[in-house]
Amino acid sequence: MADLDDLREGRDFGLEVAAGNQGYHVKGAAHLPWGMKDRLSRIFNPKTGRTVMLAFDHGFIMGPTSGLERIDLNIIPLIQYADCLMCTRGILQSVIPPDTNKPVCLRSDAGTTILTELNDNVLIDIEDAIRLNVSAMAVMLSIGDPDFEAKTIANLYKAVDLGSRYGIPVMGVTAVGKQMVRDARYFGLASRICAENGANIVKTYYCEGFEKVAAACPVPVVIAGGKKLPEKEALELCYKAVNDGASGVDMGRNVFQSASPAAMIQAIHAVVHDGLNPEQGYGLFNDLLNSD
């Protein structure tokens, strides 16, 4: 075990040197088996190396929260604009049409309504992920919580073991509890631990100094949208994140709680994949909104 008495904060992140992709468009995946690469290529656009994931797994701990009362009415019309869907197995099987032909990042751990950001070390059966033909499995990781850190790391490690066996990538999702500081040090630590334990993708939050978080993580980082923001602010968040090294976004409430969810996800897609700045993205949002 490393000696922790003289642990020094990282300082040289090589921000002036872009990370090489070693001939494959997904960061850190050049040496993975073909099946893993095939699934990652469904999630990350080969032309841009980025993704717009639509997250609507909130109901597994929040129930029918605003915008998710009717998945069939509120989410299905948006699927065509997303690169990847993030949802639970129950919603996938009961509501999502199987002919949508979109990759799925499956919420693969159990949650509670009491500790909404954490799970209790319970994974779905890997055979469910195989039967559902998912492209990735999402598992929460909680760093710094004495009650849950060891459990969630074990959970992630087990998911990676199973995913590696069957060629299914794992996305480590960094939890943010009430006692956790939302800064680059925490997100950098949590993201790196996800990757060190074998996660192929990391989902975390944007923060000041995010460029260090992304640079120090050897696999793609996608940012969570978090709480609902005004549309222009959400587009600014997307723009800053991808310019600071994120490989895309995994947005939920900032899409389905928008004044025009379809316009919003298209504007996000244009910012992430086409390089629109926030003003241009907001202009596109308004154009689409007014054309409805």
Backbone as numpy.savetxt, mean C-alpha at the origin, in Angstrom:
# Nx Ny Nz CAx CAy CAz Cx Cy Cz
23.63 -11.32 17.78 22.78 -10.12 17.78 23.66 -8.88 17.78
23.26 -7.86 17.04 24.04 -6.63 16.97 24.06 -5.94 18.32
25.20 -5.30 18.65 25.35 -4.55 19.89 24.55 -3.25 19.76
23.55 -3.07 20.63 22.68 -1.90 20.53 23.19 -0.71 21.33
24.32 -0.89 22.06 24.80 0.20 22.92 25.33 1.38 22.12
25.84 1.13 20.92 26.40 2.21 20.11 25.67 2.30 18.77
24.35 2.19 18.83 23.55 2.26 17.60 23.44 3.70 17.15
23.86 3.98 15.93 23.89 5.34 15.42 22.86 5.52 14.30
22.24 6.68 14.30 21.24 6.99 13.28 21.90 7.02 11.90
21.18 6.50 10.89 21.70 6.56 9.54 21.78 7.99 9.04
22.85 8.31 8.29 23.02 9.68 7.80 23.23 9.75 6.30
23.88 8.74 5.74 24.19 8.78 4.31 23.21 7.88 3.57
22.15 8.50 3.01 21.12 7.74 2.32 21.31 7.74 0.80
22.40 8.33 0.32 22.67 8.34 -1.11 21.53 8.91 -1.92
20.94 10.00 -1.45 19.75 10.54 -2.10 20.02 11.04 -3.51
21.27 11.33 -3.79 21.61 11.83 -5.13 21.78 10.71 -6.14
21.73 9.47 -5.69 21.90 8.32 -6.57 20.60 7.51 -6.59
19.99 7.39 -7.77 18.75 6.63 -7.89 19.03 5.14 -7.69
18.09 4.45 -7.06 18.25 3.01 -6.87 18.07 2.29 -8.20
18.98 1.39 -8.51 18.88 0.63 -9.75 17.84 -0.47 -9.64
17.20 -0.79 -10.75 16.19 -1.85 -10.72 16.71 -3.16 -11.30
17.98 -3.20 -11.68 18.64 -4.43 -12.14 17.89 -5.11 -13.28
17.35 -4.28 -14.18 16.73 -4.82 -15.38 15.28 -5.21 -15.23
14.68 -4.94 -14.07 13.26 -5.26 -13.85 12.61 -4.03 -13.24
11.36 -3.76 -13.60 10.77 -2.47 -13.27 10.29 -2.34 -11.83
10.34 -3.41 -11.06 9.92 -3.35 -9.66 11.17 -3.41 -8.78
11.31 -2.44 -7.93 12.48 -2.31 -7.06 12.66 -3.55 -6.20
13.87 -4.08 -6.18 14.20 -5.19 -5.30 13.68 -6.54 -5.74
13.10 -6.62 -6.94 12.46 -7.87 -7.36 13.20 -8.59 -8.48
14.36 -8.12 -8.86 15.05 -8.67 -10.03 15.39 -10.15 -9.88
15.61 -10.59 -8.66 16.06 -11.97 -8.45 14.93 -12.90 -7.97
13.70 -12.42 -8.02 12.58 -13.25 -7.58 12.18 -14.25 -8.66
11.48 -15.32 -8.29 11.00 -16.29 -9.28 9.99 -15.67 -10.23
9.76 -16.35 -11.35 8.89 -15.84 -12.40 7.48 -15.54 -11.89
6.92 -16.43 -11.08 5.57 -16.23 -10.59 5.43 -14.97 -9.76
6.43 -14.71 -8.91 6.44 -13.49 -8.12 6.47 -12.26 -9.03
7.35 -12.31 -10.02 7.47 -11.17 -10.94 6.19 -10.96 -11.73
5.58 -12.05 -12.14 4.32 -11.94 -12.88 3.27 -11.22 -12.04
3.14 -11.60 -10.77 2.14 -10.96 -9.91 2.50 -9.50 -9.65
3.77 -9.21 -9.41 4.17 -7.83 -9.17 3.95 -6.97 -10.42
4.11 -7.57 -11.60 3.90 -6.82 -12.84 2.43 -6.48 -13.07
1.54 -7.23 -12.44 0.13 -6.88 -12.52 -0.16 -5.66 -11.65
0.56 -5.54 -10.54 0.33 -4.45 -9.60 1.03 -3.18 -10.05
2.29 -3.29 -10.45 3.09 -2.13 -10.84 3.19 -2.06 -12.36
2.72 -0.96 -12.91 2.72 -0.75 -14.36 4.14 -0.87 -14.91
4.38 -1.79 -15.84 5.74 -1.96 -16.38 6.29 -0.71 -17.06
5.42 0.18 -17.55 5.89 1.39 -18.23 6.39 2.45 -17.25
5.79 2.50 -16.07 6.16 3.55 -15.11 6.79 3.00 -13.84
6.59 1.71 -13.57 7.07 1.13 -12.32 6.25 1.57 -11.12
5.08 2.15 -11.35 4.25 2.69 -10.27 2.87 2.06 -10.27
2.14 2.33 -9.20 0.80 1.76 -9.07 -0.15 2.72 -8.37
-1.41 2.63 -8.73 -2.50 3.28 -7.99 -3.39 2.16 -7.47
-3.27 1.90 -6.18 -4.08 0.86 -5.55 -5.31 1.51 -4.93
-6.44 0.86 -5.06 -7.69 1.34 -4.46 -7.99 0.49 -3.24
-7.87 1.10 -2.07 -8.08 0.38 -0.82 -9.51 0.54 -0.34
-10.19 -0.58 -0.13 -11.52 -0.53 0.46 -11.71 -1.70 1.44
-10.63 -1.97 2.18 -10.66 -3.03 3.20 -11.04 -2.49 4.57
-11.38 -1.22 4.67 -11.66 -0.58 5.95 -12.76 -1.28 6.74
-13.72 -1.85 6.04 -14.87 -2.45 6.71 -14.53 -3.60 7.62
-13.34 -4.21 7.47 -13.03 -5.38 8.30 -12.79 -5.00 9.75
-12.58 -3.71 10.03 -12.50 -3.25 11.42 -13.44 -2.08 11.70
-13.94 -1.42 10.64 -14.78 -0.23 10.82 -16.24 -0.44 10.44
-16.55 -1.57 9.82 -17.91 -1.79 9.37 -18.26 -0.90 8.18
-19.56 -0.58 8.01 -19.97 0.21 6.83 -19.68 1.70 7.00
-18.38 2.04 6.99 -17.98 3.43 7.15 -18.40 4.25 5.93
-18.40 5.57 6.06 -18.86 6.45 5.00 -18.15 6.18 3.68
-18.93 5.98 2.64 -18.40 5.68 1.32 -18.33 4.20 1.01
-18.42 3.38 2.07 -18.35 1.93 1.89 -19.62 1.24 2.34
-20.71 2.00 2.43 -21.97 1.38 2.82 -22.41 0.33 1.80
-22.21 0.63 0.54 -22.58 -0.28 -0.55 -21.39 -0.40 -1.50
-20.64 -1.45 -1.35 -19.48 -1.67 -2.22 -19.93 -1.77 -3.67
-21.07 -2.42 -3.90 -21.52 -2.62 -5.27 -21.85 -1.29 -5.96
-22.33 -0.32 -5.19 -22.69 0.98 -5.79 -21.54 1.97 -5.78
-20.70 1.93 -4.74 -19.69 2.97 -4.56 -18.30 2.61 -5.06
-17.96 1.33 -5.05 -16.60 0.92 -5.40 -16.50 0.32 -6.79
-17.44 -0.52 -7.17 -17.33 -1.20 -8.46 -17.19 -0.23 -9.63
-17.88 0.93 -9.65 -17.67 1.86 -10.76 -16.25 2.45 -10.83
-15.49 2.34 -9.73 -14.14 2.91 -9.69 -13.07 1.92 -10.12
-13.41 0.64 -10.15 -12.41 -0.40 -10.36 -11.66 -0.21 -11.68
-12.36 0.25 -12.70 -11.73 0.38 -14.02 -10.56 1.36 -14.01
-10.52 2.28 -13.04 -9.48 3.30 -13.01 -8.30 2.93 -12.11
-8.40 1.83 -11.39 -7.36 1.42 -10.46 -6.40 0.42 -11.10
-5.16 0.40 -10.64 -4.20 -0.61 -11.08 -4.35 -1.89 -10.27
-4.78 -1.76 -9.01 -4.86 -2.91 -8.11 -5.93 -2.62 -7.06
-6.60 -3.67 -6.60 -7.63 -3.55 -5.58 -7.12 -4.12 -4.27
-7.35 -3.41 -3.16 -6.99 -3.93 -1.85 -8.27 -4.12 -1.05
-8.59 -5.37 -0.75 -9.85 -5.67 -0.07 -9.73 -6.97 0.71
-10.81 -7.31 1.39 -10.87 -8.55 2.16 -11.44 -9.68 1.32
-11.24 -10.90 1.78 -11.74 -12.05 1.03 -13.27 -12.08 0.99
-13.91 -11.61 2.07 -15.36 -11.63 2.11 -15.98 -10.74 1.05
-15.44 -9.51 0.93 -15.94 -8.57 -0.08 -15.59 -9.07 -1.48
-14.38 -9.58 -1.62 -13.96 -10.07 -2.94 -14.90 -11.16 -3.44
-15.22 -12.09 -2.58 -16.05 -13.23 -2.99 -17.53 -12.87 -3.15
-18.00 -11.92 -2.36 -19.43 -11.65 -2.35 -19.86 -10.51 -3.26
-18.94 -9.59 -3.60 -19.35 -8.38 -4.31 -18.59 -8.13 -5.61
-17.27 -8.37 -5.61 -16.45 -7.96 -6.76 -16.64 -8.94 -7.91
-17.07 -8.46 -9.09 -17.24 -9.37 -10.23 -15.91 -10.00 -10.64
-15.90 -11.30 -10.87 -14.64 -11.96 -11.21 -14.12 -11.62 -12.60
-14.94 -10.95 -13.42 -14.46 -10.57 -14.75 -13.88 -9.16 -14.79
-13.63 -8.56 -13.61 -12.99 -7.24 -13.60 -11.55 -7.31 -14.08
-10.93 -8.48 -13.90 -9.57 -8.71 -14.40 -8.56 -7.72 -13.83
-8.70 -7.40 -12.55 -7.76 -6.52 -11.87 -6.99 -7.32 -10.82
-5.71 -7.04 -10.63 -4.98 -7.71 -9.57 -5.53 -7.32 -8.20
-5.42 -8.24 -7.27 -5.94 -8.02 -5.92 -4.82 -8.16 -4.90
-4.73 -7.18 -4.01 -3.88 -7.28 -2.82 -4.83 -7.60 -1.67
-4.77 -8.81 -1.18 -5.76 -9.31 -0.25 -5.37 -9.01 1.20
-6.27 -8.35 1.92 -6.07 -8.19 3.36 -6.05 -9.59 3.97
-4.90 -9.95 4.54 -4.69 -11.35 4.91 -4.50 -11.59 6.38
-4.74 -10.56 7.22 -4.68 -10.76 8.66 -5.99 -10.31 9.29
-6.18 -10.73 10.51 -7.42 -10.42 11.21 -7.24 -9.16 12.04
-8.30 -8.37 12.18 -8.24 -7.16 12.97 -9.32 -7.17 14.04
-9.27 -6.18 14.91 -10.29 -6.04 15.94 -10.85 -4.63 15.89
-12.06 -4.47 16.38 -12.66 -3.13 16.43 -12.16 -2.34 17.62
-11.46 -2.99 18.54 -10.96 -2.30 19.73 -9.61 -1.67 19.43
-8.71 -2.45 18.87 -7.40 -1.94 18.47 -7.38 -1.94 16.95
-7.87 -0.87 16.38 -8.19 -0.89 14.96 -6.97 -0.98 14.05
-5.80 -0.59 14.51 -4.63 -0.64 13.63 -3.85 -1.94 13.77
-4.23 -2.78 14.72 -3.41 -3.94 15.04 -4.18 -5.23 14.85
-3.45 -6.31 14.69 -4.10 -7.61 14.62 -3.59 -8.50 15.74
-4.07 -9.69 15.82 -3.67 -10.57 16.91 -3.03 -11.84 16.39
-2.15 -11.67 15.42 -1.34 -12.78 14.94 -2.16 -13.88 14.30
-3.19 -13.50 13.57 -4.05 -14.48 12.89 -4.01 -14.21 11.39
-3.58 -15.18 10.63 -3.54 -15.07 9.17 -4.65 -15.92 8.56
-5.11 -15.50 7.38 -6.02 -16.36 6.64 -5.22 -17.57 6.12
-5.91 -18.60 5.74 -5.27 -19.78 5.18 -4.67 -19.42 3.82
-3.42 -19.77 3.60 -2.76 -19.46 2.33 -3.53 -20.06 1.16
-4.22 -21.17 1.39 -4.99 -21.77 0.31 -6.12 -20.86 -0.16
-6.63 -20.02 0.73 -7.63 -19.05 0.32 -7.05 -18.05 -0.67
-5.83 -17.59 -0.38 -5.17 -16.65 -1.29 -4.93 -17.29 -2.65
-4.59 -18.56 -2.65 -4.35 -19.28 -3.90 -5.66 -19.46 -4.66
-6.70 -19.88 -3.95 -8.00 -20.09 -4.60 -8.54 -18.79 -5.20
-8.28 -17.69 -4.52 -8.77 -16.39 -4.99 -7.86 -15.78 -6.06
-6.74 -16.43 -6.34 -5.83 -15.98 -7.40 -5.33 -14.56 -7.16
-4.99 -14.24 -5.93 -4.57 -12.87 -5.61 -3.14 -12.62 -6.07
-2.83 -11.34 -6.24 -1.49 -10.95 -6.68 -0.58 -10.57 -5.53
-1.14 -10.34 -4.35 -0.34 -10.03 -3.16 -1.20 -10.21 -1.92
-0.53 -10.36 -0.78 -1.20 -10.44 0.51 -0.71 -9.29 1.39
-1.63 -8.60 2.05 -1.28 -7.47 2.91 -1.37 -7.87 4.36
-0.30 -7.57 5.13 -0.22 -7.94 6.54 0.28 -6.75 7.33
-0.39 -6.44 8.44 -0.03 -5.30 9.27 1.20 -5.59 10.12
2.01 -4.54 10.34 3.18 -4.63 11.22 3.14 -3.45 12.18
3.29 -3.72 13.46 3.28 -2.67 14.48 4.63 -2.64 15.17
5.37 -1.56 14.98 6.69 -1.41 15.60 6.58 -0.44 16.77
7.18 -0.81 17.90 7.21 0.08 19.05 6.09 -0.15 20.04
5.18 -1.05 19.74 4.09 -1.37 20.67 4.48 -2.64 21.42
4.69 -2.56 22.74 5.18 -3.73 23.48 4.23 -4.91 23.48
2.95 -4.66 23.26 1.99 -5.75 23.26 1.87 -6.46 21.92
2.23 -5.75 20.84 1.93 -6.30 19.52 3.12 -6.42 18.57
4.26 -5.81 18.90 5.36 -5.85 17.94 5.78 -7.27 17.61
6.05 -8.08 18.62 6.53 -9.44 18.37 5.50 -10.26 17.61
4.21 -10.09 17.95 3.16 -10.84 17.28 3.06 -10.47 15.82
3.12 -9.17 15.53 2.94 -8.76 14.14 4.17 -9.07 13.29
5.35 -9.02 13.88 6.54 -9.43 13.13 6.46 -10.93 12.81
6.04 -11.72 13.78 5.87 -13.17 13.53 4.82 -13.42 12.46
3.77 -12.63 12.49 2.71 -12.73 11.50 3.25 -12.45 10.10
4.00 -11.36 9.97 4.59 -11.00 8.69 5.55 -12.09 8.21
6.37 -12.56 9.10 7.36 -13.57 8.73 6.68 -14.84 8.23
5.60 -15.24 8.92 4.86 -16.43 8.49 4.23 -16.22 7.13
3.66 -15.02 6.90 3.06 -14.73 5.61 4.09 -14.78 4.49
5.28 -14.24 4.76 6.35 -14.27 3.76 6.78 -15.71 3.47
6.89 -16.53 4.49 7.23 -17.94 4.28 6.22 -18.62 3.36
4.94 -18.40 3.65 3.89 -19.03 2.85 3.84 -18.43 1.45
3.96 -17.11 1.36 3.94 -16.47 0.06 5.10 -16.92 -0.82
6.27 -17.07 -0.22 7.43 -17.53 -0.98 7.23 -18.94 -1.50
6.57 -19.75 -0.72 6.33 -21.14 -1.13 5.44 -21.22 -2.37
4.48 -20.29 -2.46 3.51 -20.36 -3.55 3.60 -19.20 -4.54
4.64 -18.40 -4.44 4.87 -17.34 -5.42 3.95 -16.14 -5.28
3.50 -15.84 -4.06 2.61 -14.70 -3.83 3.34 -13.63 -3.03
3.53 -12.43 -3.57 4.20 -11.36 -2.83 3.42 -10.94 -1.59
4.14 -10.38 -0.64 3.54 -9.89 0.60 3.80 -8.39 0.74
2.76 -7.65 1.10 2.90 -6.23 1.39 2.82 -6.02 2.90
3.89 -5.49 3.48 3.89 -5.14 4.89 3.26 -3.76 5.06
2.28 -3.65 5.93 1.55 -2.40 6.15 1.92 -1.87 7.52
2.58 -0.71 7.58 3.05 -0.19 8.86 1.90 0.47 9.62
1.66 -0.02 10.83 0.58 0.51 11.66 1.00 1.81 12.30
0.03 2.63 12.60 0.27 3.88 13.32 -0.73 3.95 14.47
-0.28 3.62 15.66 -1.13 3.73 16.83 -1.09 5.12 17.43
-1.91 5.35 18.41 -2.02 6.68 19.02 -0.72 7.11 19.69
0.06 6.14 20.16 1.30 6.47 20.88 2.52 6.54 19.96
2.33 6.30 18.66 3.47 6.25 17.74 3.68 7.58 17.05
4.91 8.02 16.98 5.24 9.29 16.35 5.29 9.12 14.84
4.57 9.97 14.13 4.52 9.86 12.67 5.67 10.66 12.05
6.87 10.10 12.10 8.02 10.80 11.55 8.87 9.84 10.73
9.89 10.40 10.07 10.73 9.60 9.19 11.49 8.51 9.94
11.83 8.78 11.18 12.55 7.77 11.95 11.67 6.54 12.16
10.41 6.75 12.58 9.52 5.62 12.80 9.19 4.91 11.50
8.77 5.66 10.47 8.38 5.03 9.22 9.57 4.37 8.52
10.75 4.98 8.68 11.94 4.37 8.12 12.27 3.05 8.80
12.15 3.03 10.12 12.40 1.80 10.88 11.38 0.72 10.51
10.10 1.09 10.53 9.05 0.10 10.25 9.15 -0.43 8.82
9.42 0.46 7.86 9.52 0.03 6.47 10.70 -0.91 6.26
11.82 -0.56 6.86 13.02 -1.39 6.70 12.82 -2.76 7.35
12.16 -2.79 8.50 11.91 -4.07 9.16 10.99 -4.94 8.31
9.99 -4.32 7.68 9.15 -5.08 6.75 10.00 -5.74 5.67
10.86 -4.94 5.04 11.69 -5.45 3.95 12.69 -6.48 4.44
13.30 -6.24 5.60 14.29 -7.17 6.14 13.65 -8.53 6.44
12.37 -8.52 6.77 11.68 -9.78 7.06 11.03 -10.39 5.82
11.32 -9.81 4.65 10.94 -10.45 3.41 9.76 -9.86 2.67
9.17 -8.76 3.17 8.06 -8.15 2.45 8.54 -7.68 1.08
7.72 -7.85 0.07 8.05 -7.45 -1.30 7.58 -6.04 -1.61
6.63 -5.53 -0.82 6.09 -4.18 -0.95 5.88 -3.67 0.47
6.04 -2.37 0.66 5.74 -1.76 1.96 4.73 -0.64 1.75
3.71 -0.64 2.59 2.74 0.46 2.61 2.96 1.25 3.89
3.22 2.55 3.73 3.44 3.39 4.90 2.90 4.78 4.61
3.23 5.73 5.47 2.68 7.08 5.35 3.75 8.06 4.90
3.29 9.09 4.20 4.21 10.15 3.80 4.47 11.05 5.00
5.68 11.57 5.08 6.06 12.44 6.19 7.22 13.33 5.75
7.56 14.29 6.56 8.76 15.09 6.29 9.98 14.18 6.35
10.84 14.28 5.36 11.99 13.39 5.29 11.68 12.05 4.65
10.56 11.98 3.94 10.14 10.70 3.35 11.17 10.17 2.35
11.91 11.06 1.72 12.89 10.61 0.74 13.90 9.65 1.37
14.19 9.82 2.67 15.09 8.90 3.37 14.41 7.56 3.63
13.12 7.60 3.94 12.36 6.37 4.15 12.39 5.51 2.88
12.09 6.15 1.73 12.06 5.42 0.46 13.44 4.94 0.05
14.45 5.79 0.24 15.80 5.42 -0.18 16.34 4.24 0.61
16.00 4.16 1.89 16.54 3.11 2.75 15.74 1.82 2.69
14.64 1.83 1.96 13.81 0.61 1.84 14.13 -0.04 0.50
14.61 -1.28 0.48 15.05 -1.92 -0.77 13.94 -2.48 -1.63
12.69 -2.31 -1.22 11.55 -2.75 -2.01 10.61 -1.57 -2.22
9.64 -1.67 -3.12 8.76 -0.51 -3.40 7.97 -0.08 -2.17
7.88 1.23 -2.00 7.06 1.81 -0.95 5.86 2.49 -1.61
4.67 2.14 -1.16 3.46 2.86 -1.58 2.91 3.58 -0.37
2.36 4.75 -0.58 1.88 5.52 0.56 0.39 5.33 0.78
0.02 5.35 2.05 -1.39 5.31 2.43 -1.96 6.72 2.34
-3.23 6.81 1.97 -3.86 8.11 1.90 -4.21 8.67 3.27
-4.54 7.76 4.21 -4.90 8.23 5.54 -6.27 8.88 5.56
-6.43 9.84 6.45 -7.73 10.50 6.61 -8.07 11.32 5.37
-9.35 11.62 5.22 -9.83 12.39 4.06 -9.25 13.79 4.09
-8.68 14.18 2.96 -8.14 15.52 2.75 -8.93 16.22 1.66
-8.89 17.56 1.61 -9.42 18.24 0.42 -8.72 17.70 -0.82
-9.44 17.65 -1.92 -8.92 16.99 -3.13 -7.56 17.51 -3.56
-7.37 18.81 -3.56 -6.08 19.34 -4.01 -4.95 18.92 -3.08
-5.23 18.89 -1.78 -4.20 18.47 -0.82 -3.85 16.99 -1.02
-4.85 16.18 -1.31 -4.59 14.75 -1.55 -3.73 14.56 -2.79
-3.97 15.36 -3.82 -3.17 15.28 -5.04 -1.75 15.79 -4.78
-1.61 16.79 -3.94 -0.27 17.26 -3.55 0.48 16.18 -2.79
-0.24 15.44 -1.94 0.36 14.33 -1.21 0.90 13.27 -2.18
0.10 12.91 -3.17 0.52 11.93 -4.17 1.75 12.42 -4.93
1.70 13.67 -5.34 2.79 14.25 -6.14 4.11 14.25 -5.35
4.05 14.73 -4.11 5.26 14.79 -3.29 5.81 13.40 -3.00
4.90 12.46 -2.76 5.34 11.10 -2.43 6.10 10.45 -3.58
5.54 10.49 -4.79 6.21 9.84 -5.91 7.49 10.57 -6.29
7.51 11.88 -6.08 8.74 12.62 -6.37 9.82 12.39 -5.32
9.41 11.93 -4.15 10.37 11.63 -3.09 10.70 10.14 -3.01
10.26 9.37 -4.01 10.70 7.99 -4.09 9.64 6.92 -3.92
8.38 7.29 -3.66 7.33 6.28 -3.56 7.07 5.65 -4.92
6.69 4.38 -4.90 6.36 3.67 -6.14 4.87 3.67 -6.41
4.15 4.53 -5.73 2.73 4.65 -5.97 1.97 4.96 -4.70
0.66 4.83 -4.78 -0.22 5.16 -3.66 -1.24 4.05 -3.46
-1.72 3.93 -2.24 -2.81 3.01 -1.93 -3.88 3.85 -1.22
-4.79 4.40 -2.00 -5.75 5.38 -1.51 -7.11 4.76 -1.27
-7.77 5.18 -0.21 -9.11 4.73 0.10 -10.05 5.89 0.30
-10.06 6.44 1.51 -11.00 7.51 1.84 -10.85 8.73 0.96
-9.63 9.03 0.52 -9.44 10.19 -0.34 -9.99 9.97 -1.74
-10.40 8.75 -2.02 -11.11 8.45 -3.27 -12.60 8.31 -3.01
-12.98 7.31 -2.23 -14.42 7.00 -2.15 -15.22 7.99 -1.29
-14.53 8.88 -0.54 -15.24 9.94 0.17 -15.12 11.28 -0.54
-14.55 11.29 -1.74 -14.43 12.52 -2.52 -15.79 12.96 -3.04
-15.88 14.24 -3.40 -17.11 14.77 -4.02 -17.41 14.04 -5.32
-16.36 13.58 -6.01 -16.52 12.78 -7.22 -15.44 11.70 -7.21
-15.74 10.53 -6.65 -14.72 9.47 -6.56 -14.10 9.10 -7.90
-14.92 9.01 -8.96 -14.38 8.62 -10.27 -13.42 9.67 -10.79
-13.77 10.94 -10.63 -12.87 12.01 -11.06 -11.59 12.01 -10.24
-11.71 11.73 -8.95 -10.54 11.78 -8.07 -9.55 10.68 -8.40
-10.03 9.46 -8.59 -9.07 8.38 -8.86 -8.41 8.57 -10.22
-9.12 9.16 -11.17 -8.49 9.44 -12.46 -7.43 10.54 -12.34
-7.69 11.53 -11.50 -6.70 12.58 -11.28 -5.47 12.03 -10.57
-5.68 11.16 -9.58 -4.56 10.52 -8.90 -3.74 9.69 -9.88
-4.42 8.94 -10.73 -3.74 8.13 -11.73 -2.86 8.99 -12.63
-3.37 10.17 -13.02 -2.61 11.06 -13.91 -1.40 11.63 -13.20
-1.52 11.93 -11.91 -0.38 12.45 -11.15 0.68 11.36 -10.99
0.26 10.16 -10.66 1.21 9.08 -10.39 1.88 8.56 -11.67
1.10 8.37 -12.72 1.64 7.74 -13.93 2.05 8.72 -15.03
1.36 9.85 -15.12 1.60 10.77 -16.23 2.40 12.00 -15.85
2.72 12.13 -14.57 3.57 13.24 -14.13 2.87 14.57 -13.99
1.55 14.60 -13.93 0.86 15.87 -13.71 1.23 16.42 -12.34
1.39 17.75 -12.27 1.62 18.36 -10.97 0.29 18.55 -10.26
0.28 18.94 -8.98 -0.99 19.04 -8.25 -2.00 19.99 -8.89
-1.52 21.10 -9.44 -2.44 22.05 -10.08 -3.09 21.42 -11.31
-2.28 20.74 -12.11 -2.82 20.08 -13.30 -3.77 18.95 -12.90
-3.40 18.20 -11.87 -4.26 17.12 -11.41 -5.58 17.64 -10.89
-5.53 18.76 -10.16 -6.76 19.35 -9.63 -7.62 19.91 -10.76
-6.96 20.46 -11.77 -7.69 20.93 -12.94 -8.40 19.79 -13.64
-7.71 18.65 -13.77 -8.33 17.47 -14.37 -9.51 17.01 -13.53
-9.34 16.99 -12.22 -10.44 16.60 -11.33 -11.66 17.47 -11.56
-11.46 18.80 -11.62 -12.59 19.70 -11.81 -13.23 19.53 -13.18
-12.39 19.30 -14.20 -12.95 19.08 -15.54 -13.84 17.84 -15.56
-13.35 16.78 -14.94 -14.14 15.55 -14.91 -15.39 15.70 -14.04
-15.24 16.43 -12.96 -16.38 16.67 -12.07 -17.48 17.44 -12.78
-17.08 18.46 -13.52 -18.05 19.30 -14.20 -18.65 18.65 -15.44
-17.98 17.60 -15.93 -18.50 16.93 -17.12 -19.52 15.85 -16.77
-19.63 15.53 -15.47 -20.59 14.50 -15.05 -22.03 14.97 -15.29
